[in-house]
Amino acid sequence: MNTPDNIAPDPSPGVYIPGHAAQKVMMILFGIMLLTLGLVHLWQPLRLFAFGSRVRAEAVSITKTKQGLPDLVLTDDVEVQSKLEPHDRSYIFWNEFRFLTADGTPVTVRATVGSQLKPLYTLLDPDGLPTTDLVCYDPANPGTYVFPMLIGTWFAPGVLVVIGTICTIIGSVLRYWANRPIELPHIPPPAAATGTGAKP
């Protein structure tokens, strides 16, 4: 007789059947959804990192933004220090970088991750030279780019991929055993185990 997936059949003595197969299928589907979402967000950074052009871009300015207020463009580290917001997280600082394409065209891009309280990068490094970072861009469309050295580029989609993979694997294992009988170990009664049972 067929048994619904979410109801385990009555096991024989000494056998355990986990059941709840439908819930475990839902766990698998949830894991696949997270995994797919993470891969979708990783696709473009991975494509640009593997096949795009690479260049060191120079920091040229920092844009300070807040919803409802005009953007403030800062071009000097001294000015940036005077505009920091150590207690107001509603402001976001965006580093702007500039690089030259293979044909010498200048392109200005914004770092894909902003920062609260203060910018991710200063405009000048400790040696007094312009701060640089690696940029991978599409030669056919330099406006499509990625900063592969920024952890924010990979963190969120990477977490989705890891969690989705774990959910899918665990759910698959649980679903495999959902309606399969698992033989329980035989545990003798206390009297038989200790040999102190009453004599007839």
C-alpha positions, 0 to 999 in steps of 0.5 A: 500500500502506498504511503503519502510522502509526509506520513511515515508508514508504521515501522516494524519493531526495532525499525525507525522511518523518519518520514516528512519527505515533503518538508525535506523536498522544500528544504532542497528547493529552498537551497537550490533557490539560494544557490541560483540567486548567489550564482546569478549575482556572481556571474558578472563579476566572475565573467569580468574577472576571467575574461575582462580587461584589467587595469589599475585605476586611480582614486580621483575623488570621494562623493558623500551622499545622503538621501534628500541632500545634494551630493558633495564631491571631495577631491582632497584628503584634508577636505575629506577628513573635515567632512567625515561623519563619525556618528551619522550612518545615514551618509555614504562615502563613494570612492571614484576612480579613473582609468584609461582603456586600451585605446586611451579613453579615460573612464571614471567609475564608482566603487561598487561598495560604499562606506558609512562613517568614512571612505573605504580608501583615502585619495593618497596612499602613505607615499603621497601617490594616488591610491589605486585599485584593480578594476576588471572591465568589459572592453566593449562597454567600459561602464560594465566593471567590477572591483575584484579586490573589494570583499563586498563584491563577493561576500553576499553572493558567496554567502548565498552560494554556501548556504544554498549548497549546504541546504541542498546537500543536507536536504537531499540526504534527509530526503533519501532516508525519509521513507527508508527504514533504519534499523535501531540497535537492540538494547537488552532490558536491564535485567538481562544486561546485568544478569541480576534478574530474579530466579524462578 
